[in-house]
Amino acid sequence: MIKCDSRYYVLAGSFLFFVSLALEWKVNFFRTLCICTVLVLFWKEPFFMRAVSKSKQLYASLLFPVIAFFSFVFGPYGTGGLKTFDWVICLLIGMAISLSVKKDIKILLAIPLACVCFSFLAVFFQWVVNGNIDMLFQHDGKMKIYIETANRMGFVLSLSAAIVFGFIPLLRKHTWLLLILLLTTTILCWLTQSRSAVFSLVGTAGVAFIFFMRSDLKRGIIILLFFLLILGCAFFYIGGERITQTVYRGSWDFLLNGRGDIWEAAWEIFQKYPVVGGGVDSFRSALECHLNLLENAGRFPDIRSQYIFWNAHQMILGILCETGMAGLVVFVFLIYRAIRDGIKNYPETFPALLMLVDFLIAGIGGYGFHRSWNSAFFFLSIGLIEGWRLRKASLIGQLPAQHGQPCGAQAK
């Protein structure tokens, strides 16, 4: 009789994949390795394949390659359409983790733990080599630590802190350890001086507090005050011109930092290909062509004074430009169902739900889906929530309860 230990393949693959996401290192390779472990799970445990086949989220995400194909055929760009299969793979990985044993969701903590450990290693290395950590700071005061740009470093740290928030209702016995991890990830995120990252983390903390009010108001207030104390200390004692000046000035132009031109150009690009967009990863090429049009000579000075951007710096506009209204409808469907099911299955889905919320808030003025690395966080969170929904559905009676039971045993 086969023992149900195939889930450990998924755990090992997921751990490596999550660490690669935290480090932004060989993400595509480790994603492929992880999906191979998921296929092993599906082969050894046929129920998982049957459960996944019931997922409306999966079928909806399979529309992305179709949209990318049509935008490639009918548009002048869209050479990155194969990236949509990365999205589907990350969704499958998330579902496979949640469909395994319940406690396996703790593997998600690999992301914040890896961020903290490697941040400290980077700081220590710079101190040993140079006698100071000045090399970690860019000319504008942003601290990039071990990732190439401070904005991407802030992005992953903000998501890490959101994940830690999500585990507080799940790991009550380890609250103090989680608060220390939250303190560290928040301070590191602040040091990157990525405004979209810090502001999205503040918004995510507000969403978390709403849930804490429903479940444990007293404990929620203590955690919120702890988080506000961290931000207050960072604001007044650590400083950082970008965020403090944004607050002090209250200037809309300083906050947007040229995004007005990018958004206007993105809207005009979308209007050229409104149905299926110009194609995945087409924004940079489309923007360059748009700027070179004679009728646009002298327009968009904020863009021309900097560089040709890789993304629209606004998630919805980015979706519209690259996948059109068709893609936006699919994204809205995925997000709506994920938020609905995430709330319904609280607190088990809370870490994934807050990761999704943080991504969405950051998308107001930051990253979208132009990189496989950042889009992986979005689709992983949706997959984790969807897997838990399937787990609680009527099919769950066929899942093995825990490692070591015969595969035919039903979950308790």
C-alpha positions as CSV (number, residue, x, y, z in Angstrom):
1,M,0.0,0.0,0.0
2,I,1.5,3.3,-1.1
3,K,2.2,5.8,1.7
4,C,1.2,9.4,1.2
5,D,4.7,10.9,1.4
6,S,4.7,12.5,-2.0
7,R,3.7,15.8,-0.5
8,Y,7.3,16.2,0.7
9,Y,8.4,16.5,-2.9
10,V,6.1,19.5,-3.2
11,L,7.3,21.0,0.1
12,A,11.0,20.7,-0.9
13,G,10.3,22.2,-4.4
14,S,8.2,24.9,-2.9
15,F,10.8,25.8,-0.3
16,L,13.5,26.2,-3.0
17,F,11.1,28.2,-5.2
18,F,10.1,30.5,-2.4
19,V,13.7,31.2,-1.4
20,S,14.5,32.0,-5.1
21,L,11.6,34.5,-5.0
22,A,12.9,36.1,-1.9
23,L,16.3,36.4,-3.4
24,E,15.1,37.1,-7.0
25,W,17.6,34.5,-8.1
26,K,17.1,31.9,-10.9
27,V,13.3,32.1,-10.4
28,N,12.4,30.4,-13.7
29,F,14.6,27.5,-13.0
30,F,13.3,26.9,-9.5
31,R,9.7,27.4,-10.7
32,T,10.3,24.6,-13.2
33,L,11.8,22.4,-10.5
34,C,8.8,23.0,-8.3
35,I,6.2,22.2,-10.9
36,C,8.0,18.9,-11.5
37,T,7.5,18.0,-7.8
38,V,3.8,19.0,-8.2
39,L,3.5,16.6,-11.1
40,V,5.0,13.9,-8.9
41,L,2.2,14.6,-6.4
42,F,-0.5,14.4,-9.1
43,W,1.0,11.1,-10.4
44,K,1.2,9.4,-7.0
45,E,-2.0,10.9,-5.6
46,P,-4.7,11.0,-8.4
47,F,-7.1,12.8,-6.2
48,F,-5.1,16.0,-6.3
49,M,-5.4,16.0,-10.1
50,R,-9.2,15.5,-9.8
51,A,-9.5,18.3,-7.3
52,V,-7.5,20.7,-9.4
53,S,-9.7,19.8,-12.4
54,K,-12.6,21.4,-10.5
55,S,-10.9,24.8,-10.2
56,K,-12.6,27.7,-12.0
57,Q,-9.6,29.8,-11.2
58,L,-7.4,27.4,-13.2
59,Y,-9.7,27.4,-16.2
60,A,-9.9,31.2,-16.1
61,S,-6.1,31.6,-16.0
62,L,-5.9,29.3,-19.1
63,L,-7.5,32.1,-21.0
64,F,-4.4,34.2,-20.7
65,P,-2.4,32.2,-23.2
66,V,-5.3,32.4,-25.6
67,I,-5.5,36.2,-25.2
68,A,-1.7,36.4,-25.6
69,F,-1.9,34.4,-28.8
70,F,-4.5,36.7,-30.4
71,S,-2.6,39.8,-29.4
72,F,0.5,38.3,-30.9
73,V,-1.3,37.5,-34.2
74,F,-3.2,40.8,-34.6
75,G,-0.8,43.2,-32.9
76,P,2.7,44.4,-33.7
77,Y,4.3,43.3,-30.3
78,G,3.5,40.7,-27.8
79,T,6.6,38.5,-28.0
80,G,6.3,37.6,-24.3
81,G,3.1,35.6,-24.6
82,L,4.7,32.4,-23.3
83,K,5.1,34.1,-19.9
84,T,1.4,33.5,-19.4
85,F,2.2,29.8,-18.8
86,D,4.4,30.9,-15.9
87,W,1.2,32.5,-14.4
88,V,-0.7,29.2,-14.7
89,I,2.2,27.2,-13.3
90,C,2.4,29.5,-10.2
91,L,-1.3,29.1,-9.7
92,L,-0.9,25.3,-9.8
93,I,2.0,25.4,-7.3
94,G,-0.1,27.4,-4.9
95,M,-3.1,25.0,-5.2
96,A,-0.8,21.9,-4.7
97,I,0.6,23.4,-1.4
98,S,-2.9,24.1,0.0
99,L,-4.2,20.7,-1.1
100,S,-1.5,19.0,0.9
101,V,-1.5,18.7,4.7
102,K,-2.8,21.9,6.4
103,K,0.4,22.7,8.3
104,D,2.3,22.9,5.1
105,I,1.1,26.5,4.6
106,K,3.9,27.4,7.0
107,I,6.3,26.9,4.1
108,L,5.3,30.4,3.0
109,L,7.3,31.8,5.9
110,A,10.4,30.8,3.9
111,I,10.0,34.1,1.9
112,P,10.3,36.6,4.9
113,L,12.8,34.4,6.7
114,A,15.0,34.3,3.6
115,C,14.7,38.0,3.0
116,V,15.8,38.8,6.6
117,C,18.7,36.3,6.7
118,F,20.2,37.4,3.4
119,S,19.7,41.0,4.2
120,F,21.7,40.6,7.4
121,L,24.3,38.6,5.4
122,A,24.6,41.4,2.8
123,V,25.0,44.1,5.5
124,F,27.5,42.0,7.4
125,F,29.5,41.3,4.2
126,Q,29.6,45.0,3.3
127,W,30.7,45.9,6.8
128,V,33.5,43.3,6.7
129,V,34.8,44.2,3.2
130,N,34.4,48.0,3.4
131,G,34.2,48.8,7.1
132,N,30.8,50.4,6.5
133,I,27.6,49.8,4.6
134,D,27.6,52.9,2.5
135,M,27.9,50.9,-0.7
136,L,24.4,49.5,-0.1
137,F,22.8,53.0,-0.4
138,Q,22.1,54.6,-3.8
139,H,22.6,58.2,-4.6
140,D,19.0,59.0,-3.6
141,G,19.3,57.3,-0.2
142,K,17.6,54.1,-1.2
143,M,19.1,50.9,0.3
144,K,19.1,48.1,-2.2
145,I,20.7,45.4,0.0
146,Y,21.1,42.2,-2.0
147,I,18.6,42.8,-4.9
148,E,19.7,44.9,-7.9
149,T,17.2,47.8,-7.3
150,A,15.9,49.2,-4.0
151,N,12.3,49.3,-5.4
152,R,12.3,45.6,-6.1
153,M,13.9,45.0,-2.7
154,G,11.2,47.0,-1.0
155,F,8.5,45.2,-3.0
156,V,9.5,41.7,-1.7
157,L,10.0,43.0,1.8
158,S,6.6,44.5,1.9
159,L,5.1,41.2,0.7
160,S,7.2,39.5,3.4
161,A,5.8,41.7,6.1
162,A,2.3,41.1,4.8
163,I,2.8,37.3,5.0
164,V,4.0,37.7,8.6
165,F,0.8,39.6,9.5
166,G,-1.2,36.8,8.0
167,F,0.4,34.2,10.2
168,I,-0.4,36.0,13.5
169,P,-3.9,34.5,13.8
170,L,-2.6,31.0,12.8
171,L,0.5,30.8,15.0
172,R,-0.7,32.3,18.3
173,K,1.9,30.4,20.3
174,H,4.7,32.1,18.3
175,T,3.3,35.6,18.3
176,W,6.4,37.2,19.8
177,L,8.6,35.5,17.2
178,L,6.3,36.8,14.4
179,L,6.4,40.3,15.9
180,I,10.2,40.3,15.8
181,L,10.0,39.1,12.2
182,L,7.5,41.8,11.4
183,L,9.7,44.4,13.1
184,T,12.7,43.4,11.0
185,T,10.9,43.2,7.6
186,T,9.2,46.5,8.2
187,I,12.4,48.3,9.1
188,L,14.2,46.8,6.1
189,C,11.3,47.8,3.8
190,W,11.6,51.4,5.2
191,L,15.3,51.5,4.5
192,T,14.7,50.7,0.8
193,Q,12.7,54.0,0.7
194,S,10.4,52.5,-1.9
195,R,7.2,54.5,-1.4
196,S,4.9,52.1,-3.1
197,A,6.3,49.3,-0.9
198,V,5.9,51.2,2.4
199,F,2.5,52.6,1.5
200,S,1.2,49.2,0.4
201,L,2.4,47.7,3.7
202,V,0.6,50.4,5.7
203,G,-2.6,49.7,3.7
204,T,-2.2,45.9,4.2
205,A,-1.8,46.5,8.0
206,G,-5.1,48.4,7.9
207,V,-6.8,45.5,6.2
208,A,-5.2,43.1,8.7
209,F,-6.5,45.2,11.6
210,I,-10.1,44.9,10.3
211,F,-9.8,41.1,10.5
212,F,-8.3,41.3,13.9
213,M,-11.2,43.4,15.1
214,R,-13.5,40.6,14.1
215,S,-11.6,37.8,15.8
216,D,-9.7,39.3,18.7
217,L,-10.0,43.1,19.1
218,K,-7.7,43.4,22.2
219,R,-4.9,41.5,20.6
220,G,-5.5,43.3,17.3
221,I,-5.1,46.7,18.9
222,I,-1.8,45.6,20.5
223,I,-0.4,44.4,17.2
224,L,-1.6,47.6,15.4
225,L,0.0,49.8,18.1
226,F,3.2,47.7,17.8
227,F,3.3,48.3,14.0
228,L,2.6,52.0,14.3
229,L,5.4,52.2,16.9
230,I,7.8,50.7,14.3
231,L,6.7,53.1,11.7
232,G,7.0,56.1,14.1
233,C,10.5,55.1,15.1
234,A,11.4,54.7,11.4
235,F,9.9,58.0,10.5
236,F,11.5,60.1,13.3
237,Y,14.7,58.3,14.0
238,I,15.8,56.5,10.9
239,G,14.5,59.2,8.5
240,G,14.8,58.8,4.7
241,E,14.0,61.7,2.5
242,R,11.7,60.2,0.0
243,I,9.0,59.0,2.3
244,T,9.3,61.8,4.9
245,Q,9.2,64.5,2.3
246,T,6.2,62.9,0.6
247,V,4.4,63.1,3.9
248,Y,5.6,66.6,4.8
249,R,5.1,68.2,1.4
250,G,1.7,66.7,0.7
251,S,2.5,67.4,-3.0
252,W,0.6,65.3,-5.5
253,D,3.3,65.9,-8.2
254,F,6.1,64.8,-5.8
255,L,4.1,61.7,-5.0
256,L,3.5,60.8,-8.6
257,N,7.1,61.5,-9.7
258,G,6.3,61.7,-13.4
259,R,3.7,58.9,-13.4
260,G,1.0,61.3,-14.8
261,D,2.8,61.2,-18.2
262,I,3.2,57.4,-18.0
263,W,-0.4,56.8,-17.2
264,E,-1.6,59.2,-20.0
265,A,0.6,57.5,-22.5
266,A,-0.5,54.1,-21.3
267,W,-4.2,55.0,-21.7
268,E,-3.5,56.1,-25.3
269,I,-1.6,52.9,-26.1
270,F,-4.5,50.8,-24.7
271,Q,-7.0,52.7,-27.0
272,K,-5.0,51.4,-30.0
273,Y,-5.6,47.7,-29.1
274,P,-8.6,47.7,-26.7
275,V,-9.8,44.1,-27.0
276,V,-6.7,41.9,-26.5
277,G,-4.0,44.5,-26.0
278,G,-0.6,44.9,-27.7
279,G,0.7,41.7,-26.1
280,V,2.4,40.6,-22.9
281,D,5.7,42.5,-22.4
282,S,4.8,44.9,-25.1
283,F,4.7,48.1,-23.1
284,R,8.3,49.2,-23.5
285,S,8.2,48.8,-27.3
286,A,4.7,50.3,-27.6
287,L,5.7,53.3,-25.4
288,E,8.8,53.9,-27.5
289,C,6.8,53.9,-30.7
290,H,4.2,56.1,-29.2
291,L,6.8,58.7,-28.2
292,N,8.2,58.7,-31.7
293,L,5.0,59.6,-33.4
294,L,5.0,63.1,-34.9
295,E,1.8,64.2,-33.2
296,N,3.5,63.4,-29.8
297,A,6.5,65.5,-30.4
298,G,7.0,67.7,-27.3
299,R,4.5,65.7,-25.2
300,F,5.3,63.6,-22.2
301,P,8.3,65.5,-20.9
302,D,8.5,63.6,-17.6
303,I,9.0,60.4,-19.5
304,R,11.6,61.8,-22.0
305,S,13.6,63.3,-19.1
306,Q,14.1,59.9,-17.6
307,Y,14.0,56.7,-19.7
308,I,11.7,54.4,-21.6
309,F,9.8,52.5,-18.9
310,W,9.3,48.8,-18.9
311,N,5.8,49.0,-17.4
312,A,2.9,51.4,-17.0
313,H,3.5,51.9,-13.2
314,Q,-0.1,51.2,-12.7
315,M,-1.5,47.6,-12.6
316,I,-4.8,48.2,-14.3
317,L,-3.3,50.3,-17.1
318,G,-0.6,47.7,-17.6
319,I,-3.2,45.0,-17.9
320,L,-5.2,47.0,-20.4
321,C,-2.1,47.8,-22.5
322,E,-0.8,44.3,-22.7
323,T,-4.0,42.1,-22.5
324,G,-6.8,44.6,-23.3
325,M,-10.3,44.4,-21.9
326,A,-10.3,40.7,-22.3
327,G,-7.4,40.3,-19.9
328,L,-8.8,42.8,-17.5
329,V,-12.1,40.8,-17.2
330,V,-10.1,37.6,-16.4
331,F,-8.0,39.4,-13.8
332,V,-11.1,40.9,-12.2
333,F,-12.6,37.4,-12.0
334,L,-9.5,35.9,-10.4
335,I,-9.2,38.7,-7.9
336,Y,-12.8,38.8,-7.0
337,R,-13.0,35.0,-6.3
338,A,-9.7,35.0,-4.5
339,I,-10.8,37.8,-2.1
340,R,-14.2,36.2,-1.6
341,D,-12.8,32.8,-0.8
342,G,-9.9,34.3,1.2
343,I,-12.4,36.0,3.5
344,K,-14.6,33.0,3.7
345,N,-11.8,30.6,4.8
346,Y,-10.1,33.0,7.3
347,P,-7.8,32.4,9.1
348,E,-6.2,29.6,7.1
349,T,-6.0,31.7,3.9
350,F,-5.0,34.9,5.7
351,P,-1.3,34.9,4.8
352,A,-2.1,34.4,1.1
353,L,-4.9,36.9,1.2
354,L,-2.7,39.6,2.7
355,M,0.0,38.9,0.2
356,L,-2.6,39.4,-2.6
357,V,-3.9,42.6,-0.9
358,D,-0.3,44.0,-0.6
359,F,0.3,43.2,-4.3
360,L,-2.9,45.0,-5.3
361,I,-2.2,48.1,-3.3
362,A,1.4,48.3,-4.6
363,G,-0.1,48.0,-8.1
364,I,-1.8,51.3,-7.7
365,G,1.5,53.0,-8.6
366,G,4.0,50.3,-8.9
367,Y,4.6,46.9,-10.4
368,G,2.3,44.9,-12.5
369,F,3.0,41.7,-14.4
370,H,5.9,42.6,-16.7
371,R,8.3,40.3,-14.8
372,S,7.8,36.6,-14.0
373,W,9.3,37.3,-10.6
374,N,6.7,39.8,-9.3
375,S,3.7,38.1,-11.1
376,A,4.6,34.9,-9.3
377,F,3.6,36.4,-6.0
378,F,0.2,37.3,-7.4
379,F,-0.6,33.9,-8.9
380,L,0.8,32.0,-5.9
381,S,-1.5,33.8,-3.5
382,I,-4.5,33.1,-5.7
383,G,-3.5,29.4,-6.0
384,L,-3.0,29.1,-2.2
385,I,-6.5,30.5,-1.6
386,E,-8.1,28.4,-4.4
387,G,-6.4,25.2,-3.1
388,W,-7.8,25.8,0.4
389,R,-11.3,26.3,-1.1
390,L,-11.0,23.0,-3.0
391,R,-9.8,21.4,0.2
392,K,-12.9,22.4,2.1
393,A,-15.2,21.4,-0.8
394,S,-17.0,18.1,-0.9
395,L,-14.0,16.4,-2.6
396,I,-12.0,16.9,0.6
397,G,-13.3,13.7,2.1
398,Q,-11.0,11.8,-0.3
399,L,-7.8,13.6,0.8
400,P,-5.3,11.8,3.1
401,A,-5.4,13.3,6.5
402,Q,-1.7,13.3,7.2
403,H,1.6,11.8,6.2
404,G,1.8,8.0,6.9
405,Q,-1.8,7.1,6.3
406,P,-2.8,4.8,3.4
407,C,-3.8,6.8,0.3
408,G,-7.3,5.4,0.6
409,A,-7.8,6.8,4.1
410,Q,-10.2,9.7,4.4
411,A,-9.4,12.9,6.1
412,K,-10.8,13.4,9.5
